[in-house]
Structure formats: C-alpha cells, structure tokens
Amino acid sequence: MTTERLLKLPPLENGDRLSRAEFERRYTAMPALKKAELIEGVVYLASPLRARAHGKPHGLIMTWLGTYSAAIPSAELYDNPTVRLDGDNEPQPDAVLRLEPGNSWISEDDYIEGAPELIVEIAASSASYDLHDKLRVYRRNGVQEYIVWRTYSQQLDWFYLEAGEYQPLVAEAGILRSRQFSGLWLASQALLAGDLAEVLRVLQQGIAS
C-alpha cells in the first residue's frame, strides 16, 4: 500500500510549475488527457473545444495545409503534436508544418524536437496566451512563421521571423504568401468567411507557381 502511494503520480493541474521531464511523466500517466502544454515552465490544460469557435476553424486550417502537404512531399503536416522546444516549453500546437529535412526532427520516442518552420494556433481572442507567452516562446526558439486565428474577432495574424523578431506578413493582392514554404498561399478573407473552395483555389495557384 505504501509503495503504491509512493509510485502514484499527482495529476497535471492548470498552473503547475514543472520541469519538462516531470511534465512528460505526469502527462504519460494520464492517457485520457488529450491536450496539455508546458509554457515557460507552467502547465496549461485545454478547456472543452467549441464547434464554431475552434472545431470548424481547425478543420479549415488542416484542409488547407493538408492539400499543400499532399502536393509538396518535403512539407510534413501534424495535427496537435507535442513539440519539445526547450527545457521549459513543450507546447501542443493546433497544427504544425515542418520541412523534412529542416530545423526540427522526430525523436526516437516519436516527438517533434526543435523548432518547426510553421506553427498555427486557433485562439479565442487577443487576450489568449497564444499571442503573448507562446508568441515569445516560439520567437525565442526560432519558429520561422506563426499563424494565429482569433475566432471571436475573426482576425488572422501571420508572423514571420526576421532578425530575431516577429514581423506581420503583409498580403499582396489579398493573398498571404509564406516565406518558408514556396507556393503556400492563403486567401485570408475567404478563410475567415469559411469559403474553403476559394481558399483551395488560391492555394492551387500558389502550388502551380
């Protein structure tokens, strides 16, 4: 009985301050938990995800990136993967697009290690930690491009890394064009309007270019 108590790990709780190794131990011991992140040494657990505020936007982003990945073999797409960035940060982004070979790699225990080229997060608003703590972590670790879709205000931010700072990507003729992935074009207003057909039409133009 005493041994069992000693071996039982406490559950992850919002606000826990843990090392990455301890975070992983507790996360692994909670197989029913689907999403937990370690940001600057602090644990964040996901709330239940709403259909229109998160589920649908996530599906649109994955379809856009999945279509690109299908056409470009060196671009690998991941849905909610755990990413080991440094000793205090292990996020689980909504979407990751990485180059193979590129700046990140897959560890022996099947996690992304290092900074992938593009991370996408679906956020409720500008108050979300996606536009504050996570942004600083991604910038510091060298994530080259970062997209945040703020679903309540229906705004999309696409940042690119230049001289160690994130700069906003500016649309050309209404189209955002990735600096890391050739042909990865986004008709952002069509995306925000839920017009997936137009999003994919513009993407196909980018791929063909």
C-alpha positions in Angstrom: 0.0 0.0 0.0 2.8 2.4 0.9 4.7 1.6 -2.2 1.6 2.1 -4.4 1.1 5.6 -2.9 4.7 6.5 -3.5 4.6 5.4 -7.1 1.3 7.2 -8.0 2.0 10.5 -9.7 -0.2 13.5 -9.0 -2.3 14.6 -11.9 -1.5 17.6 -14.1 -3.3 20.8 -12.9 -3.5 24.2 -14.5 -0.8 26.4 -13.1 1.6 23.6 -12.0 5.2 24.6 -12.3 7.2 21.6 -13.5 10.3 20.7 -15.3 9.8 19.3 -18.8 10.7 15.8 -17.6 8.2 15.8 -14.8 5.5 17.3 -17.1 6.0 14.4 -19.5 5.9 11.8 -16.7 2.6 13.1 -15.5 1.1 13.6 -18.9 2.1 10.0 -19.9 0.4 8.7 -16.7 -2.9 10.4 -17.8 -3.9 8.7 -21.1 -7.4 10.1 -21.1 -6.0 13.7 -21.2 -5.9 14.8 -24.8 -4.1 18.2 -24.6 -1.7 19.7 -22.1 1.1 22.1 -22.6 4.1 23.4 -20.7 4.8 27.1 -21.5 7.6 28.8 -19.6 7.5 26.0 -17.0 3.8 26.4 -16.3 1.1 23.8 -17.2 -1.9 24.7 -19.3 -4.8 22.3 -19.8 -7.2 22.7 -22.6 -10.8 23.6 -22.0 -13.6 21.8 -23.9 -13.4 22.9 -27.5 -16.4 24.7 -29.0 -17.6 23.7 -32.5 -17.7 27.0 -34.3 -15.1 28.8 -32.3 -12.5 26.1 -32.6 -13.5 22.8 -34.3 -14.6 24.3 -37.7 -11.6 26.7 -38.0 -9.2 23.9 -37.1 -10.8 21.8 -39.8 -10.4 24.5 -42.4 -6.7 25.1 -41.5 -6.0 21.4 -41.6 -7.6 21.0 -45.0 -5.6 24.0 -46.4 -2.3 22.7 -45.0 -3.2 19.1 -45.9 -3.8 20.0 -49.5 -0.4 21.7 -49.6 1.4 18.8 -47.9 -0.2 16.4 -50.4 1.4 18.4 -53.3 4.8 19.1 -51.6 6.3 15.8 -50.2 9.0 17.7 -48.2 6.3 19.5 -46.2 5.0 17.3 -43.4 1.8 18.2 -41.6 1.0 17.3 -38.0 -2.3 17.7 -36.1 -1.9 18.7 -32.4 1.6 17.3 -32.0 3.7 17.7 -28.9 6.8 19.8 -29.7 9.8 19.8 -27.5 11.3 23.3 -27.8 13.5 23.7 -24.7 13.7 22.7 -21.0 10.7 24.9 -20.0 8.5 24.6 -23.1 6.6 21.7 -24.6 3.6 23.1 -26.5 1.0 21.1 -28.4 0.0 23.4 -31.3 -3.2 23.0 -33.3 -1.2 22.5 -36.5 2.5 22.1 -37.4 4.0 22.2 -40.9 7.7 21.3 -41.0 10.3 20.6 -43.7 12.0 17.3 -44.0 14.9 17.8 -43.8 14.5 21.0 -41.8 15.1 22.8 -38.5 13.3 20.1 -36.4 13.4 16.3 -36.3 11.5 13.4 -34.9 12.9 11.9 -31.7 13.3 8.2 -31.1 10.2 8.3 -28.9 8.2 9.9 -31.7 8.0 13.6 -30.7 9.0 16.7 -32.7 12.2 18.1 -31.3 13.4 21.6 -32.2 11.5 24.5 -34.0 9.3 23.5 -36.9 9.1 26.0 -39.7 5.4 26.9 -39.3 3.0 26.7 -36.3 -0.7 27.5 -36.3 -2.8 28.2 -33.3 -6.6 28.7 -33.1 -7.2 31.4 -30.3 -10.4 32.8 -28.9 -9.1 36.4 -28.7 -6.1 38.6 -28.5 -6.1 38.0 -24.7 -5.1 34.4 -25.3 -1.7 33.2 -24.3 -1.2 32.2 -28.0 -0.5 35.9 -28.7 1.6 36.5 -25.6 3.6 33.8 -23.8 3.5 31.3 -26.7 4.5 34.0 -29.2 7.5 34.9 -27.2 8.5 31.2 -26.8 8.1 30.5 -30.5 10.1 33.6 -31.4 12.9 32.8 -29.0 13.2 29.2 -30.2 13.3 30.2 -33.9 9.9 29.1 -35.2 10.1 30.9 -38.6 6.4 31.5 -39.2 3.5 31.7 -36.8 -0.2 32.0 -37.6 -2.9 32.8 -35.0 -6.5 32.8 -36.0 -8.6 34.8 -33.5 -12.0 33.3 -33.9 -14.2 35.7 -31.8 -13.0 38.8 -33.7 -12.4 36.9 -36.9 -8.9 38.1 -37.4 -5.8 36.3 -38.6 -2.2 37.2 -37.8 0.6 35.7 -39.8 4.1 36.5 -38.4 7.5 35.7 -39.9 10.8 35.8 -38.0 13.3 38.4 -39.1 16.4 39.4 -37.1 15.1 37.7 -34.1 11.7 39.5 -34.1 8.3 38.6 -35.4 7.0 40.9 -38.2 3.5 40.8 -39.6 3.2 39.2 -43.1 1.5 41.7 -45.4 -1.0 40.4 -48.0 -0.3 41.0 -51.7 -3.5 41.5 -53.7 -5.4 39.9 -50.8 -3.1 36.9 -50.6 -0.7 36.0 -47.8 2.4 34.2 -49.2 4.6 32.1 -46.9 8.3 32.9 -46.9 9.3 29.4 -45.8 7.1 27.3 -48.0 7.1 28.0 -51.7 3.6 28.3 -53.0 1.8 28.2 -49.6 -0.7 30.9 -50.4 -3.7 31.9 -48.2 -6.7 33.9 -49.2 -7.2 35.0 -45.6 -10.6 36.8 -46.1 -12.0 33.7 -47.8 -10.7 31.6 -44.9 -12.4 33.9 -42.3 -15.6 33.7 -44.3 -15.5 29.9 -44.4 -15.1 29.8 -48.2 -13.0 26.7 -48.4 -13.4 26.4 -52.2 -11.8 29.8 -52.7 -9.0 29.1 -50.2 -8.1 25.9 -52.1 -8.4 27.6 -55.5 -5.8 30.3 -54.4 -3.6 27.6 -52.8 -3.6 25.6 -56.1 -2.5 28.8 -57.9 0.4 29.1 -55.4 1.4 25.5 -55.8 1.3 25.8 -59.6 3.5 28.9 -59.4 
